[in-house]
């Protein structure tokens, strides 16, 4: 199990995939980004939103 910048544990990405019935993509955003992705990493957030339309 990995941890985030604050040491909080996170399951492996594959563990999340089985929680979805449709298509799924996992992204890791580095650089100390916390829980406010849209403000802390606006480009990564916008890219993910746009990419959803292509799934």
mmCIF file of the N, C-alpha and C atoms, coordinates in Angstrom:
data_MODEL
# 
_entry.id   MODEL 
# 
loop_
_atom_site.group_PDB 
_atom_site.id 
_atom_site.type_symbol 
_atom_site.label_atom_id 
_atom_site.label_alt_id 
_atom_site.label_comp_id 
_atom_site.label_asym_id 
_atom_site.label_entity_id 
_atom_site.label_seq_id 
_atom_site.pdbx_PDB_ins_code 
_atom_site.Cartn_x 
_atom_site.Cartn_y 
_atom_site.Cartn_z 
_atom_site.occupancy 
_atom_site.B_iso_or_equiv 
_atom_site.pdbx_formal_charge 
_atom_site.auth_seq_id 
_atom_site.auth_comp_id 
_atom_site.auth_asym_id 
_atom_site.auth_atom_id 
_atom_site.pdbx_PDB_model_num 
ATOM 1   N N  . UNK A 1 1  ? 0.849   -1.175 0.000   1.00 0.00 ? 1  UNK A N  1 
ATOM 2   C CA . UNK A 1 1  ? 0.000   0.000  0.000   1.00 0.00 ? 1  UNK A CA 1 
ATOM 3   C C  . UNK A 1 1  ? 0.894   1.238  0.000   1.00 0.00 ? 1  UNK A C  1 
ATOM 4   N N  . UNK A 1 2  ? 0.621   2.145  -0.902  1.00 0.00 ? 2  UNK A N  1 
ATOM 5   C CA . UNK A 1 2  ? 1.372   3.393  -0.983  1.00 0.00 ? 2  UNK A CA 1 
ATOM 6   C C  . UNK A 1 2  ? 0.795   4.413  -0.019  1.00 0.00 ? 2  UNK A C  1 
ATOM 7   N N  . UNK A 1 3  ? 1.544   5.493  0.209   1.00 0.00 ? 3  UNK A N  1 
ATOM 8   C CA . UNK A 1 3  ? 1.052   6.593  1.018   1.00 0.00 ? 3  UNK A CA 1 
ATOM 9   C C  . UNK A 1 3  ? 1.093   7.886  0.232   1.00 0.00 ? 3  UNK A C  1 
ATOM 10  N N  . UNK A 1 4  ? 0.312   8.858  0.662   1.00 0.00 ? 4  UNK A N  1 
ATOM 11  C CA . UNK A 1 4  ? 0.350   10.156 -0.001  1.00 0.00 ? 4  UNK A CA 1 
ATOM 12  C C  . UNK A 1 4  ? 1.411   11.030 0.659   1.00 0.00 ? 4  UNK A C  1 
ATOM 13  N N  . UNK A 1 5  ? 1.472   12.308 0.271   1.00 0.00 ? 5  UNK A N  1 
ATOM 14  C CA . UNK A 1 5  ? 2.483   13.230 0.795   1.00 0.00 ? 5  UNK A CA 1 
ATOM 15  C C  . UNK A 1 5  ? 2.379   13.385 2.303   1.00 0.00 ? 5  UNK A C  1 
ATOM 16  N N  . UNK A 1 6  ? 1.210   13.132 2.865   1.00 0.00 ? 6  UNK A N  1 
ATOM 17  C CA . UNK A 1 6  ? 1.011   13.256 4.309   1.00 0.00 ? 6  UNK A CA 1 
ATOM 18  C C  . UNK A 1 6  ? 1.146   11.921 5.022   1.00 0.00 ? 6  UNK A C  1 
ATOM 19  N N  . UNK A 1 7  ? 1.489   10.875 4.285   1.00 0.00 ? 7  UNK A N  1 
ATOM 20  C CA . UNK A 1 7  ? 1.660   9.564  4.881   1.00 0.00 ? 7  UNK A CA 1 
ATOM 21  C C  . UNK A 1 7  ? 0.388   8.741  4.982   1.00 0.00 ? 7  UNK A C  1 
ATOM 22  N N  . UNK A 1 8  ? -0.728  9.251  4.468   1.00 0.00 ? 8  UNK A N  1 
ATOM 23  C CA . UNK A 1 8  ? -1.981  8.501  4.508   1.00 0.00 ? 8  UNK A CA 1 
ATOM 24  C C  . UNK A 1 8  ? -1.890  7.330  3.536   1.00 0.00 ? 8  UNK A C  1 
ATOM 25  N N  . UNK A 1 9  ? -2.271  6.127  3.947   1.00 0.00 ? 9  UNK A N  1 
ATOM 26  C CA . UNK A 1 9  ? -2.167  4.968  3.059   1.00 0.00 ? 9  UNK A CA 1 
ATOM 27  C C  . UNK A 1 9  ? -3.225  4.987  1.951   1.00 0.00 ? 9  UNK A C  1 
ATOM 28  N N  . UNK A 1 10 ? -2.831  4.489  0.809   1.00 0.00 ? 10 UNK A N  1 
ATOM 29  C CA . UNK A 1 10 ? -3.746  4.360  -0.328  1.00 0.00 ? 10 UNK A CA 1 
ATOM 30  C C  . UNK A 1 10 ? -3.597  2.964  -0.904  1.00 0.00 ? 10 UNK A C  1 
ATOM 31  N N  . UNK A 1 11 ? -4.693  2.276  -1.182  1.00 0.00 ? 11 UNK A N  1 
ATOM 32  C CA . UNK A 1 11 ? -4.605  0.967  -1.832  1.00 0.00 ? 11 UNK A CA 1 
ATOM 33  C C  . UNK A 1 11 ? -3.990  1.092  -3.226  1.00 0.00 ? 11 UNK A C  1 
ATOM 34  N N  . UNK A 1 12 ? -3.547  -0.022 -3.756  1.00 0.00 ? 12 UNK A N  1 
ATOM 35  C CA . UNK A 1 12 ? -3.035  -0.047 -5.125  1.00 0.00 ? 12 UNK A CA 1 
ATOM 36  C C  . UNK A 1 12 ? -4.152  0.353  -6.093  1.00 0.00 ? 12 UNK A C  1 
ATOM 37  N N  . UNK A 1 13 ? -3.820  0.979  -7.230  1.00 0.00 ? 13 UNK A N  1 
ATOM 38  C CA . UNK A 1 13 ? -4.846  1.409  -8.192  1.00 0.00 ? 13 UNK A CA 1 
ATOM 39  C C  . UNK A 1 13 ? -5.800  0.299  -8.615  1.00 0.00 ? 13 UNK A C  1 
ATOM 40  N N  . UNK A 1 14 ? -5.325  -0.917 -8.747  1.00 0.00 ? 14 UNK A N  1 
ATOM 41  C CA . UNK A 1 14 ? -6.192  -2.021 -9.165  1.00 0.00 ? 14 UNK A CA 1 
ATOM 42  C C  . UNK A 1 14 ? -7.326  -2.258 -8.165  1.00 0.00 ? 14 UNK A C  1 
ATOM 43  N N  . UNK A 1 15 ? -7.114  -1.914 -6.923  1.00 0.00 ? 15 UNK A N  1 
ATOM 44  C CA . UNK A 1 15 ? -8.147  -2.103 -5.904  1.00 0.00 ? 15 UNK A CA 1 
ATOM 45  C C  . UNK A 1 15 ? -9.343  -1.177 -6.146  1.00 0.00 ? 15 UNK A C  1 
ATOM 46  N N  . UNK A 1 16 ? -9.107  -0.036 -6.744  1.00 0.00 ? 16 UNK A N  1 
ATOM 47  C CA . UNK A 1 16 ? -10.195 0.888  -7.039  1.00 0.00 ? 16 UNK A CA 1 
ATOM 48  C C  . UNK A 1 16 ? -11.002 0.445  -8.256  1.00 0.00 ? 16 UNK A C  1 
ATOM 49  N N  . UNK A 1 17 ? -10.341 -0.156 -9.232  1.00 0.00 ? 17 UNK A N  1 
ATOM 50  C CA . UNK A 1 17 ? -10.977 -0.497 -10.508 1.00 0.00 ? 17 UNK A CA 1 
ATOM 51  C C  . UNK A 1 17 ? -12.201 -1.374 -10.321 1.00 0.00 ? 17 UNK A C  1 
ATOM 52  N N  . UNK A 1 18 ? -12.156 -2.300 -9.387  1.00 0.00 ? 18 UNK A N  1 
ATOM 53  C CA . UNK A 1 18 ? -13.286 -3.210 -9.218  1.00 0.00 ? 18 UNK A CA 1 
ATOM 54  C C  . UNK A 1 18 ? -14.509 -2.531 -8.583  1.00 0.00 ? 18 UNK A C  1 
ATOM 55  N N  . UNK A 1 19 ? -14.362 -1.300 -8.143  1.00 0.00 ? 19 UNK A N  1 
ATOM 56  C CA . UNK A 1 19 ? -15.487 -0.557 -7.578  1.00 0.00 ? 19 UNK A CA 1 
ATOM 57  C C  . UNK A 1 19 ? -16.327 0.117  -8.663  1.00 0.00 ? 19 UNK A C  1 
ATOM 58  N N  . UNK A 1 20 ? -15.861 0.076  -9.911  1.00 0.00 ? 20 UNK A N  1 
ATOM 59  C CA . UNK A 1 20 ? -16.536 0.721  -11.027 1.00 0.00 ? 20 UNK A CA 1 
ATOM 60  C C  . UNK A 1 20 ? -17.068 -0.335 -11.983 1.00 0.00 ? 20 UNK A C  1 
ATOM 61  N N  . UNK A 1 21 ? -18.253 -0.100 -12.546 1.00 0.00 ? 21 UNK A N  1 
ATOM 62  C CA . UNK A 1 21 ? -18.822 -1.042 -13.500 1.00 0.00 ? 21 UNK A CA 1 
ATOM 63  C C  . UNK A 1 21 ? -18.482 -0.666 -14.939 1.00 0.00 ? 21 UNK A C  1 
ATOM 64  N N  . UNK A 1 22 ? -18.103 0.571  -15.168 1.00 0.00 ? 22 UNK A N  1 
ATOM 65  C CA . UNK A 1 22 ? -17.758 1.023  -16.514 1.00 0.00 ? 22 UNK A CA 1 
ATOM 66  C C  . UNK A 1 22 ? -16.257 1.118  -16.685 1.00 0.00 ? 22 UNK A C  1 
ATOM 67  N N  . UNK A 1 23 ? -15.845 1.846  -17.678 1.00 0.00 ? 23 UNK A N  1 
ATOM 68  C CA . UNK A 1 23 ? -14.425 2.035  -17.946 1.00 0.00 ? 23 UNK A CA 1 
ATOM 69  C C  . UNK A 1 23 ? -13.795 2.835  -16.815 1.00 0.00 ? 23 UNK A C  1 
ATOM 70  N N  . UNK A 1 24 ? -12.515 2.593  -16.592 1.00 0.00 ? 24 UNK A N  1 
ATOM 71  C CA . UNK A 1 24 ? -11.825 3.169  -15.444 1.00 0.00 ? 24 UNK A CA 1 
ATOM 72  C C  . UNK A 1 24 ? -10.399 3.534  -15.829 1.00 0.00 ? 24 UNK A C  1 
ATOM 73  N N  . UNK A 1 25 ? -9.938  4.666  -15.368 1.00 0.00 ? 25 UNK A N  1 
ATOM 74  C CA . UNK A 1 25 ? -8.538  5.066  -15.533 1.00 0.00 ? 25 UNK A CA 1 
ATOM 75  C C  . UNK A 1 25 ? -8.068  5.656  -14.213 1.00 0.00 ? 25 UNK A C  1 
ATOM 76  N N  . UNK A 1 26 ? -6.883  5.289  -13.795 1.00 0.00 ? 26 UNK A N  1 
ATOM 77  C CA . UNK A 1 26 ? -6.322  5.788  -12.535 1.00 0.00 ? 26 UNK A CA 1 
ATOM 78  C C  . UNK A 1 26 ? -5.180  6.739  -12.853 1.00 0.00 ? 26 UNK A C  1 
ATOM 79  N N  . UNK A 1 27 ? -5.110  7.845  -12.150 1.00 0.00 ? 27 UNK A N  1 
ATOM 80  C CA . UNK A 1 27 ? -4.030  8.815  -12.331 1.00 0.00 ? 27 UNK A CA 1 
ATOM 81  C C  . UNK A 1 27 ? -3.392  9.104  -10.991 1.00 0.00 ? 27 UNK A C  1 
ATOM 82  N N  . UNK A 1 28 ? -2.086  9.169  -10.976 1.00 0.00 ? 28 UNK A N  1 
ATOM 83  C CA . UNK A 1 28 ? -1.352  9.623  -9.800  1.00 0.00 ? 28 UNK A CA 1 
ATOM 84  C C  . UNK A 1 28 ? -0.822  11.013 -10.114 1.00 0.00 ? 28 UNK A C  1 
ATOM 85  N N  . UNK A 1 29 ? -1.164  11.976 -9.289  1.00 0.00 ? 29 UNK A N  1 
ATOM 86  C CA . UNK A 1 29 ? -0.709  13.350 -9.462  1.00 0.00 ? 29 UNK A CA 1 
ATOM 87  C C  . UNK A 1 29 ? 0.288   13.622 -8.344  1.00 0.00 ? 29 UNK A C  1 
ATOM 88  N N  . UNK A 1 30 ? 1.528   13.828 -8.696  1.00 0.00 ? 30 UNK A N  1 
ATOM 89  C CA . UNK A 1 30 ? 2.576   14.062 -7.701  1.00 0.00 ? 30 UNK A CA 1 
ATOM 90  C C  . UNK A 1 30 ? 2.714   15.526 -7.343  1.00 0.00 ? 30 UNK A C  1 
ATOM 91  N N  . UNK A 1 31 ? 3.750   15.834 -6.620  1.00 0.00 ? 31 UNK A N  1 
ATOM 92  C CA . UNK A 1 31 ? 4.049   17.226 -6.300  1.00 0.00 ? 31 UNK A CA 1 
ATOM 93  C C  . UNK A 1 31 ? 3.380   17.747 -5.045  1.00 0.00 ? 31 UNK A C  1 
ATOM 94  N N  . UNK A 1 32 ? 2.992   16.857 -4.134  1.00 0.00 ? 32 UNK A N  1 
ATOM 95  C CA . UNK A 1 32 ? 2.401   17.309 -2.886  1.00 0.00 ? 32 UNK A CA 1 
ATOM 96  C C  . UNK A 1 32 ? 0.969   17.786 -3.004  1.00 0.00 ? 32 UNK A C  1 
ATOM 97  N N  . UNK A 1 33 ? 0.286   17.376 -4.060  1.00 0.00 ? 33 UNK A N  1 
ATOM 98  C CA . UNK A 1 33 ? -1.109  17.771 -4.253  1.00 0.00 ? 33 UNK A CA 1 
ATOM 99  C C  . UNK A 1 33 ? -1.958  17.085 -3.186  1.00 0.00 ? 33 UNK A C  1 
ATOM 100 N N  . UNK A 1 34 ? -2.879  17.838 -2.610  1.00 0.00 ? 34 UNK A N  1 
ATOM 101 C CA . UNK A 1 34 ? -3.715  17.309 -1.539  1.00 0.00 ? 34 UNK A CA 1 
ATOM 102 C C  . UNK A 1 34 ? -5.116  16.972 -2.000  1.00 0.00 ? 34 UNK A C  1 
ATOM 103 N N  . UNK A 1 35 ? -6.097  17.391 -1.231  1.00 0.00 ? 35 UNK A N  1 
ATOM 104 C CA . UNK A 1 35 ? -7.489  17.035 -1.492  1.00 0.00 ? 35 UNK A CA 1 
ATOM 105 C C  . UNK A 1 35 ? -8.235  18.057 -2.338  1.00 0.00 ? 35 UNK A C  1 
ATOM 106 N N  . UNK A 1 36 ? -7.560  19.100 -2.782  1.00 0.00 ? 36 UNK A N  1 
ATOM 107 C CA . UNK A 1 36 ? -8.214  20.150 -3.561  1.00 0.00 ? 36 UNK A CA 1 
ATOM 108 C C  . UNK A 1 36 ? -7.591  20.187 -4.956  1.00 0.00 ? 36 UNK A C  1 
ATOM 109 N N  . UNK A 1 37 ? -7.718  19.079 -5.659  1.00 0.00 ? 37 UNK A N  1 
ATOM 110 C CA . UNK A 1 37 ? -7.049  18.903 -6.949  1.00 0.00 ? 37 UNK A CA 1 
ATOM 111 C C  . UNK A 1 37 ? -7.368  20.012 -7.936  1.00 0.00 ? 37 UNK A C  1 
ATOM 112 N N  . UNK A 1 38 ? -8.617  20.405 -8.040  1.00 0.00 ? 38 UNK A N  1 
ATOM 113 C CA . UNK A 1 38 ? -8.993  21.402 -9.042  1.00 0.00 ? 38 UNK A CA 1 
ATOM 114 C C  . UNK A 1 38 ? -8.296  22.744 -8.828  1.00 0.00 ? 38 UNK A C  1 
ATOM 115 N N  . UNK A 1 39 ? -7.902  23.075 -7.614  1.00 0.00 ? 39 UNK A N  1 
ATOM 116 C CA . UNK A 1 39 ? -7.183  24.330 -7.374  1.00 0.00 ? 39 UNK A CA 1 
ATOM 117 C C  . UNK A 1 39 ? -5.677  24.126 -7.300  1.00 0.00 ? 39 UNK A C  1 
ATOM 118 N N  . UNK A 1 40 ? -5.240  22.978 -6.810  1.00 0.00 ? 40 UNK A N  1 
ATOM 119 C CA . UNK A 1 40 ? -3.813  22.731 -6.634  1.00 0.00 ? 40 UNK A CA 1 
ATOM 120 C C  . UNK A 1 40 ? -3.133  22.227 -7.907  1.00 0.00 ? 40 UNK A C  1 
ATOM 121 N N  . UNK A 1 41 ? -3.880  21.592 -8.782  1.00 0.00 ? 41 UNK A N  1 
ATOM 122 C CA . UNK A 1 41 ? -3.342  21.087 -10.054 1.00 0.00 ? 41 UNK A CA 1 
ATOM 123 C C  . UNK A 1 41 ? -4.410  21.245 -11.131 1.00 0.00 ? 41 UNK A C  1 
ATOM 124 N N  . UNK A 1 42 ? -4.752  22.487 -11.482 1.00 0.00 ? 42 UNK A N  1 
ATOM 125 C CA . UNK A 1 42 ? -5.873  22.706 -12.399 1.00 0.00 ? 42 UNK A CA 1 
ATOM 126 C C  . UNK A 1 42 ? -5.689  22.068 -13.776 1.00 0.00 ? 42 UNK A C  1 
ATOM 127 N N  . UNK A 1 43 ? -4.473  22.028 -14.313 1.00 0.00 ? 43 UNK A N  1 
ATOM 128 C CA . UNK A 1 43 ? -4.271  21.412 -15.629 1.00 0.00 ? 43 UNK A CA 1 
ATOM 129 C C  . UNK A 1 43 ? -4.512  19.909 -15.559 1.00 0.00 ? 43 UNK A C  1 
ATOM 130 N N  . UNK A 1 44 ? -3.968  19.248 -14.558 1.00 0.00 ? 44 UNK A N  1 
ATOM 131 C CA . UNK A 1 44 ? -4.178  17.800 -14.416 1.00 0.00 ? 44 UNK A CA 1 
ATOM 132 C C  . UNK A 1 44 ? -5.658  17.495 -14.226 1.00 0.00 ? 44 UNK A C  1 
ATOM 133 N N  . UNK A 1 45 ? -6.350  18.320 -13.455 1.00 0.00 ? 45 UNK A N  1 
ATOM 134 C CA . UNK A 1 45 ? -7.778  18.135 -13.230 1.00 0.00 ? 45 UNK A CA 1 
ATOM 135 C C  . UNK A 1 45 ? -8.556  18.305 -14.538 1.00 0.00 ? 45 UNK A C  1 
ATOM 136 N N  . UNK A 1 46 ? -8.273  19.389 -15.260 1.00 0.00 ? 46 UNK A N  1 
ATOM 137 C CA . UNK A 1 46 ? -8.977  19.650 -16.521 1.00 0.00 ? 46 UNK A CA 1 
ATOM 138 C C  . UNK A 1 46 ? -8.683  18.556 -17.547 1.00 0.00 ? 46 UNK A C  1 
ATOM 139 N N  . UNK A 1 47 ? -7.430  18.104 -17.609 1.00 0.00 ? 47 UNK A N  1 
ATOM 140 C CA . UNK A 1 47 ? -7.076  17.023 -18.536 1.00 0.00 ? 47 UNK A CA 1 
ATOM 141 C C  . UNK A 1 47 ? -7.881  15.760 -18.228 1.00 0.00 ? 47 UNK A C  1 
ATOM 142 N N  . UNK A 1 48 ? -8.036  15.443 -16.953 1.00 0.00 ? 48 UNK A N  1 
ATOM 143 C CA . UNK A 1 48 ? -8.794  14.247 -16.567 1.00 0.00 ? 48 UNK A CA 1 
ATOM 144 C C  . UNK A 1 48 ? -10.264 14.385 -16.946 1.00 0.00 ? 48 UNK A C  1 
ATOM 145 N N  . UNK A 1 49 ? -10.826 15.562 -16.739 1.00 0.00 ? 49 UNK A N  1 
ATOM 146 C CA . UNK A 1 49 ? -12.238 15.787 -17.078 1.00 0.00 ? 49 UNK A CA 1 
ATOM 147 C C  . UNK A 1 49 ? -12.443 15.642 -18.584 1.00 0.00 ? 49 UNK A C  1 
ATOM 148 N N  . UNK A 1 50 ? -11.562 16.235 -19.372 1.00 0.00 ? 50 UNK A N  1 
ATOM 149 C CA . UNK A 1 50 ? -11.677 16.145 -20.831 1.00 0.00 ? 50 UNK A CA 1 
ATOM 150 C C  . UNK A 1 50 ? -11.483 14.702 -21.287 1.00 0.00 ? 50 UNK A C  1 
ATOM 151 N N  . UNK A 1 51 ? -10.530 13.988 -20.687 1.00 0.00 ? 51 UNK A N  1 
ATOM 152 C CA . UNK A 1 51 ? -10.264 12.608 -21.092 1.00 0.00 ? 51 UNK A CA 1 
ATOM 153 C C  . UNK A 1 51 ? -11.431 11.664 -20.789 1.00 0.00 ? 51 UNK A C  1 
ATOM 154 N N  . UNK A 1 52 ? -12.254 11.989 -19.803 1.00 0.00 ? 52 UNK A N  1 
ATOM 155 C CA . UNK A 1 52 ? -13.412 11.161 -19.489 1.00 0.00 ? 52 UNK A CA 1 
ATOM 156 C C  . UNK A 1 52 ? -14.327 11.034 -20.701 1.00 0.00 ? 52 UNK A C  1 
ATOM 157 N N  . UNK A 1 53 ? -14.418 12.084 -21.474 1.00 0.00 ? 53 UNK A N  1 
ATOM 158 C CA . UNK A 1 53 ? -15.280 12.051 -22.657 1.00 0.00 ? 53 UNK A CA 1 
ATOM 159 C C  . UNK A 1 53 ? -14.792 11.040 -23.688 1.00 0.00 ? 53 UNK A C  1 
ATOM 160 N N  . UNK A 1 54 ? -13.529 10.664 -23.613 1.00 0.00 ? 54 UNK A N  1 
ATOM 161 C CA . UNK A 1 54 ? -12.950 9.721  -24.589 1.00 0.00 ? 54 UNK A CA 1 
ATOM 162 C C  . UNK A 1 54 ? -12.958 8.270  -24.096 1.00 0.00 ? 54 UNK A C  1 
ATOM 163 N N  . UNK A 1 55 ? -13.380 8.029  -22.872 1.00 0.00 ? 55 UNK A N  1 
ATOM 164 C CA . UNK A 1 55 ? -13.340 6.649  -22.361 1.00 0.00 ? 55 UNK A CA 1 
ATOM 165 C C  . UNK A 1 55 ? -14.358 5.784  -23.024 1.00 0.00 ? 55 UNK A C  1 
# 
